[in-house]
């Protein structure tokens, strides 16, 4: 199992952050695959914690909120307070196809959840340890962050047979700073393949696709919606590729323990999982703390602010 484009091999350790070859690949393609970033012991621990959460959460007081990724008008997005107030909590969001036409849950709850979010990196000791550590700080430092802040941590469940398709999107649309600065840290906790809906990337699109929209709170009607982005559309210092081309998506098949770094402007997607084999991933995002993150963003910081990724700031 291998992606259609192989990332450069990682260094023997992360004491110096990313290698020159990795950074060149990142700059050209806007994504990077780093095998064995998590030990198999850590993968087992995080999977165990994920399964415990999926089995233990109560249905009795759950609003049965579904999470979908919608079209450009935002019609498919969650619009209730359960979602909007999840930035400092651990909450559970269902797959659309886990319900029948009458709204009855048709799958066991542990096989019906689309994602768990969005404060795992603070409230779960296991996920906090996997997120806020020196290795990730050195990676962020390599990517040019001065004051990296961690936000929106999620367990993503691509459930067997019903795991929903995620259309092409850019993470900075949803986690906007001015100028854009978001980078996704995505860890495979199971093997991810074309069969079970692995990620796909439009290599180099981070230099061709500006952030034209933002996903924000709808202050007038409640919920969320997409609006035109009136701020910067490109990260600071990015050299834009002005060539117009039809985007071609490359599979990112990876083994459990792999870290996938995703540029906030990069177009990426995943297909529906119609197989009988699910997959679980853990992901969080990092933004530059020095950039403006305003009150319109759907995700708002907790009272203590977004979590510092300690150790990444230059001495």
Helices and strands as residue ranges (DSSP letters): H 20-29, E 31-34, H 40-56, H 81-84, E 90-94, G 96-98, G 109-111, E 113-118, H 120-123, H 125-131, H 134-142, E 148-158, E 166-169, H 171-174, E 183-188, E 199-202, G 205-207, E 213-217, E 224-228, E 249-252, E 259-263, E 268-270, E 279-288, E 307-308
